[in-house]
């Protein structure tokens, strides 16, 4: 089974995560940020991962620490669950629409963390209690990429609604991860002999 659990306890956040890559898309995400929970649910559900995230953060100051630290921990757990990567497809890309929004995603389970993030938002926050700042999405993905060791490109083709743009991004990355981690052979997909 390709699974992992991890925890992080700092003065800013206390987070626990469990992930099963070969799951059924069952999720239970509670971060104190309802919109972020919804996005993590999209990541697990459309990635086909069983995902549990429990986070308590200093939301009275800002949402930044909770979102970034969740990305750090989730990326590390993802890397651990992926293991030696033998037989994985490795590369994946897609274009995911959500109404007027269209997001292109490409990734490589390369072992080399890199992110290109080209997503513009109309400017409004996602209403809720507390509201969600769209700028935090880039911080989440950067933290995830650095901890998981993947190469990730996210490009917005078009979109006017902030919610749609963000959700299409999470769905796009989820589907690309699902494709990339799929085991299709028995060898390591690298001419170097390591990933």
C-alpha positions as CSV (number, residue, x, y, z in Angstrom):
1,X,0.0,0.0,0.0
2,X,1.3,3.4,-0.9
3,X,0.4,5.5,2.1
4,X,2.0,7.8,4.7
5,X,1.1,9.8,7.7
6,X,2.8,12.9,9.0
7,X,2.5,15.6,11.7
8,X,3.8,19.1,12.2
9,X,3.7,21.0,15.5
10,X,5.0,24.6,15.6
11,X,4.1,27.8,17.5
12,X,2.0,28.6,14.4
13,X,0.3,25.4,13.4
14,X,-0.5,21.9,14.6
15,X,-1.2,19.6,11.6
16,X,-1.7,15.9,11.0
17,X,-2.1,14.3,7.5
18,X,-2.8,10.8,6.3
19,X,-2.7,9.9,2.6
20,X,-3.4,6.7,0.7
21,X,-2.4,7.1,-3.0
22,X,-4.4,4.0,-4.1
23,X,-7.5,5.0,-2.3
24,X,-11.1,5.8,-3.4
25,X,-11.1,9.5,-3.1
26,X,-12.4,9.6,0.5
27,X,-11.5,12.8,2.3
28,X,-11.8,14.4,5.7
29,X,-10.2,17.8,5.8
30,X,-10.6,20.3,8.6
31,X,-8.3,23.3,8.7
32,X,-10.5,26.0,10.0
33,X,-10.7,27.5,6.5
34,X,-13.9,26.2,4.8
35,X,-12.9,27.1,1.3
36,X,-9.4,25.5,1.7
37,X,-11.1,22.4,3.1
38,X,-13.2,22.3,-0.1
39,X,-10.1,22.6,-2.2
40,X,-8.3,19.8,-0.3
41,X,-11.4,17.7,-0.8
42,X,-11.2,18.3,-4.5
43,X,-7.5,17.2,-4.4
44,X,-8.2,14.0,-2.7
45,X,-11.5,13.2,-4.5
46,X,-10.2,13.9,-8.1
47,X,-6.8,12.5,-7.3
48,X,-8.3,9.2,-6.2
49,X,-6.4,9.6,-2.9
50,X,-7.8,8.9,0.6
51,X,-6.9,12.1,2.4
52,X,-7.2,13.2,6.0
53,X,-6.0,16.7,7.0
54,X,-6.5,18.1,10.5
55,X,-5.0,21.5,11.1
56,X,-5.2,24.1,13.8
57,X,-3.4,27.3,13.0
58,X,-3.1,30.9,14.1
59,X,-6.0,32.1,12.0
60,X,-6.4,35.1,14.3
61,X,-3.3,36.4,12.7
62,X,-3.6,35.2,9.1
63,X,-4.4,32.1,7.1
64,X,-1.0,32.0,5.5
65,X,0.7,29.8,8.1
66,X,-2.1,27.2,8.0
67,X,-2.1,27.0,4.2
68,X,1.6,26.9,3.7
69,X,2.3,24.5,6.4
70,X,-0.4,22.2,5.1
71,X,1.4,22.3,1.7
72,X,4.7,21.5,3.3
73,X,3.4,18.5,5.3
74,X,1.2,17.2,2.4
75,X,4.1,17.3,0.0
76,X,6.3,15.4,2.4
77,X,3.6,12.7,3.0
78,X,3.0,12.4,-0.8
79,X,6.7,11.9,-1.4
80,X,6.9,9.2,1.3
81,X,3.7,7.4,0.1
82,X,5.1,7.4,-3.5
83,X,8.1,5.5,-2.3
84,X,10.7,4.4,-4.9
85,X,8.5,5.4,-7.9
86,X,9.2,2.1,-9.7
87,X,6.7,1.5,-12.5
88,X,4.9,4.9,-12.2
89,X,3.8,6.8,-15.3
90,X,5.8,9.8,-14.0
91,X,4.6,12.5,-16.4
92,X,1.1,13.9,-16.7
93,X,-0.7,16.9,-18.1
94,X,-4.2,18.1,-18.7
95,X,-6.6,21.0,-19.3
96,X,-9.5,21.2,-16.8
97,X,-12.4,23.6,-17.3
98,X,-14.9,24.9,-14.7
99,X,-17.5,26.9,-16.5
100,X,-15.6,29.9,-17.9
101,X,-12.3,29.0,-16.3
102,X,-9.7,26.8,-18.0
103,X,-6.5,25.7,-16.3
104,X,-3.6,23.8,-17.9
105,X,-1.5,21.6,-15.6
106,X,1.7,19.6,-16.4
107,X,3.9,17.7,-13.9
108,X,6.8,15.4,-13.5
109,X,7.6,13.2,-10.5
110,X,11.2,14.2,-11.2
111,X,12.7,14.5,-7.8
112,X,13.6,18.0,-8.8
113,X,11.3,20.6,-7.2
114,X,10.3,23.4,-9.6
115,X,7.1,25.4,-10.0
116,X,5.8,27.7,-12.7
117,X,2.7,29.4,-11.6
118,X,0.9,31.7,-14.1
119,X,-2.5,32.3,-12.6
120,X,-4.1,35.8,-12.3
121,X,-7.2,36.5,-10.2
122,X,-9.8,39.2,-10.7
123,X,-8.9,40.4,-7.2
124,X,-11.7,39.5,-4.8
125,X,-11.3,37.2,-1.9
126,X,-13.4,34.1,-1.5
127,X,-16.2,35.0,0.9
128,X,-16.6,32.8,3.9
129,X,-15.8,32.8,7.6
130,X,-12.9,33.5,7.5
131,X,-12.5,34.7,3.8
132,X,-9.9,33.0,1.7
133,X,-7.1,35.0,0.0
134,X,-6.5,33.6,-3.5
135,X,-2.8,34.5,-3.3
136,X,-2.4,31.7,-0.8
137,X,-2.9,29.1,-3.5
138,X,0.5,29.9,-4.9
139,X,2.1,29.5,-1.5
140,X,0.3,26.1,-1.0
141,X,1.5,24.8,-4.3
142,X,5.1,26.0,-3.8
143,X,5.2,24.4,-0.4
144,X,3.8,21.2,-1.8
145,X,6.3,21.1,-4.7
146,X,9.3,21.8,-2.6
147,X,8.4,19.0,-0.1
148,X,7.3,16.5,-2.7
149,X,10.2,17.0,-5.1
150,X,8.0,17.3,-8.2
151,X,8.0,19.7,-11.1
152,X,4.7,21.5,-11.5
153,X,3.4,23.9,-14.1
154,X,0.0,25.6,-13.6
155,X,-1.2,28.1,-16.3
156,X,-4.5,29.8,-16.4
157,X,-5.8,29.9,-20.0
158,X,-8.8,32.0,-19.1
159,X,-11.3,32.7,-16.2
160,X,-13.3,35.5,-14.6
161,X,-14.6,33.9,-11.4
162,X,-12.0,33.4,-8.7
163,X,-13.7,30.4,-7.2
164,X,-13.8,28.7,-10.6
165,X,-10.2,29.4,-11.3
166,X,-8.9,28.0,-8.0
167,X,-11.1,25.0,-8.1
168,X,-10.1,24.1,-11.7
169,X,-6.5,24.4,-10.5
170,X,-7.0,21.9,-7.7
171,X,-8.9,19.5,-9.9
172,X,-6.3,19.8,-12.6
173,X,-3.4,19.1,-10.3
174,X,-5.4,16.2,-8.7
175,X,-6.0,14.6,-12.1
176,X,-2.4,15.0,-13.2
177,X,-1.1,13.5,-9.9
178,X,-3.6,10.6,-10.3
179,X,-2.2,9.9,-13.8
180,X,1.4,10.4,-12.9
181,X,1.4,8.0,-9.9
182,X,-0.4,5.2,-11.8
183,X,1.8,2.1,-12.0
184,X,2.1,1.1,-15.6
185,X,5.3,-1.0,-15.6
186,X,8.0,-2.5,-13.5
187,X,11.0,-0.3,-14.2
188,X,12.0,3.1,-13.0
189,X,11.0,5.7,-15.7
190,X,14.4,7.4,-15.9
191,X,17.5,7.0,-18.0
192,X,19.6,8.0,-14.9
193,X,18.3,5.1,-12.9
194,X,17.0,7.3,-10.2
195,X,14.2,9.8,-9.6
